[in-house]
Amino acid sequence: MKKQDLKGCGLPDAPGVYFFRDKENNILYIGKATSLYDRVKSYFNDDVINSRGLKVKTMVTIARTVTFQKTDSVLEALLLESILIKKYNPIYNTKEKDNKSFSCVVITKEKFPRVLITRIRDYEKSFSKKDTIAVYGPFSSRNQLTEVMKIIRRIFPYRDKCEPLQAGPVKKCFNAQIGLCPGVCIGAISEKDYKKNINNIRKFFEGKKESIKNNLEKEMNDCAKKHLFEKAKEIRDRIFSLNNIRDTNLIKDEEILSFKDKDFRIEGYDVAHISGTSRVGVMTVLEGKEKNKNEYRKFRLEEKINDDYAGLRELLSRRLKHNEWRMPDLIVFDGGIAQKNVGEKVIAEAGLYIPCVSVVKDERHKPKDILGDKVFVDKYKKEILLVNNEAHRFSISYHRQLRTKLK
């Protein structure tokens, strides 16, 4: 895709979510923006490779169009982005989905549910499904999420730390004193009304603001008919707050985390066997130019006649079915142009685009050439050779281990 192609995309100077799409309309990347026009235009700056790396260059190159979904506020753009990344799992958003250091919002399963911000890894350690009624995220910026919750909490107050009314003398918690808790601690709100707040928070995170407003307007009118004017005014003020969310500074200095070269993931593949027997395949991984041995994988392959191409097809096909594993930014095959072509065909059949290179060996099995995009080869030559060497070492080790067991 080129900068001049943006003219036909109709991008507005408004908040929302944008989608880079390939020639088959598959979503490559989902992002949020204060200004859709300015944000997307920034991808085509001349310094794009130096400032963000090869991943963004690859994504922009294979993209054919950009579509968008406007939102009424930046806050809604941030929440919608999280919903859509989880729904579509675009290949260039994989890090947002996988990173356990990212944050989420947890709503607990209690008589008066708490609403908490926590790290995903902490949530997985501290909560089970039976402990919660909803979990939203991931969100890459905890600071942004904290600001989001401040805005939401002013409209729909909730408890996070205080305990529901107990017997004996009671005192308002600090958040109740400043209007951020509805007074659960002093019995100032019924369980029924509190659950309305929680349900509205859930709807807000699920992108159902219009449904919230419709319900509030109905409730406001009902209160007015019953001459409950103070309650009707309180609901009217909530509707006004929903329509006038002040959040223009919520998205600051946006970073495309999954495009940072320090997170660049390279996977190496190799197949080992003797005359088609004891066939194995392996995957090795570099992340940020370092070996990540926790991500190495072994594959026991079908026993066939001596056919490296069939083994490679099976190995790569099985790996690509694991959507729960982070997808690579570059794949390295051991072999020549034939292995590279086989791998690229398997990737294309899976509906993906992942750049590939192959390492050609001499008669002593030493690297003599690297086939593939020169931009990747030049920038990652050292890493390509390292992950390839690891794949060869790992496959031989696994093959010997298997043969020993079969004896």
Secondary structure, DSSP 8 states (H G I E B T S, - for coil): --GGGGGGGT--SS-EEEEEE-TT--EEEEEEESSHHHHHHGGG-TTHHHHH-HHHHHHHHH--EEEEEE-SSHHHHHHHHHHHHHHH--GGGHHHHH-TTSEEEEEE-SSS-BEEEEEHHHHHHH--GGGEEEEEEEES-HHHHHHHHHHHHHHS--BSS-----SS-----HHHHTTSS-SGGGT-S-HHHHHHHHHHHHHHHTT-HHHHHHHHHHHHHHHHHTT-HHHHHHHHHHHHHHHT---TTSS-S---GGG-GGG-EEEEEEEEEETTEEEEEEEEEEETTEE-GGG-EEEE----SS-HHHHHHHHHHHHHT-TTS---SEEEEESSHHHHHHHHHHHHHTT----EEEEEE-TTS-EEEEES-HHHHHHHHHHHHHHHHHHHHHHHHHHHHHHHHH-
